[in-house]
Amino acid sequence: MVQKILSTVVGAKYVSVLRTWVPNMITWGTVGGVALVHFTDWRVVLDYVPYINGKFRTDE
């Protein structure tokens, strides 16, 4: 259904091109997300994970 709507709005050629690029975009998006977490302060990100959040709690 979504493909039918997209092909009427955008065109069948561009829907086909998009379908071939989606796995590549997902892969690079994941790599970028992991790199962002790696190069930033990882504790800031892990503070939002419920199980790990209690592990690094400091008593201040």
Backbone torsions as a table, in degrees:
resi	resn	phi	psi	omega
1	MET	NA	-44.2	179.9
2	VAL	-65.6	-39.6	179.9
3	GLN	-63.8	-37.8	179.6
4	LYS	-65.6	-42.1	178.6
5	ILE	-66.0	-44.8	179.6
6	LEU	-64.0	-39.2	-178.5
7	SER	-68.4	-28.8	177.0
8	THR	-76.6	-33.3	-178.6
9	VAL	-82.8	-48.2	-172.5
10	VAL	-98.6	-44.8	-176.9
11	GLY	125.3	148.5	-176.0
12	ALA	-65.4	-33.7	-179.1
13	LYS	-63.1	-45.8	-177.4
14	TYR	-72.4	-30.0	174.8
15	VAL	-65.3	-40.4	178.4
16	SER	-65.0	-42.4	178.4
17	VAL	-64.5	-41.6	179.7
18	LEU	-63.8	-39.1	-179.9
19	ARG	-64.9	-30.0	178.5
20	THR	-79.9	-25.3	-177.9
21	TRP	-90.0	-17.2	-175.8
22	VAL	-59.5	-47.0	178.7
23	PRO	-61.4	-36.9	178.6
24	ASN	-66.0	-41.9	178.9
25	MET	-66.1	-37.5	178.4
26	ILE	-65.4	-42.8	-179.7
27	THR	-62.8	-49.3	-178.8
28	TRP	-69.3	-30.2	175.1
29	GLY	-65.6	-40.6	177.2
30	THR	-65.9	-44.5	177.7
31	VAL	-60.8	-42.2	178.5
32	GLY	-64.8	-39.2	177.9
33	GLY	-65.2	-41.9	177.9
34	VAL	-66.5	-40.1	178.6
35	ALA	-65.1	-38.3	178.3
36	LEU	-62.1	-44.5	178.4
37	VAL	-66.7	-37.9	-177.9
38	HIS	-66.8	-42.4	-174.9
39	PHE	-88.6	-8.0	174.3
40	THR	-100.8	-178.2	179.0
41	ASP	-71.4	109.8	-173.9
42	TRP	-66.6	-25.2	178.8
43	ARG	-69.4	-30.6	177.7
44	VAL	-63.5	-40.7	-179.9
45	VAL	-72.5	-43.1	-176.6
46	LEU	-72.9	-12.8	175.4
47	ASP	-65.5	-20.5	179.8
48	TYR	-90.6	-6.2	176.8
49	VAL	-89.2	119.1	-171.3
50	PRO	-59.6	-43.8	-175.7
51	TYR	-69.3	-41.1	-176.3
52	ILE	-80.8	-22.1	-177.1
53	ASN	-57.4	-41.3	-178.8
54	GLY	-73.3	-20.4	-177.8
55	LYS	-66.8	-35.7	-173.7
56	PHE	-104.4	17.9	-178.5
57	ARG	-70.2	134.6	177.6
58	THR	-109.5	144.5	178.5
59	ASP	-91.9	97.9	179.8
60	GLU	-116.2	NA	NA
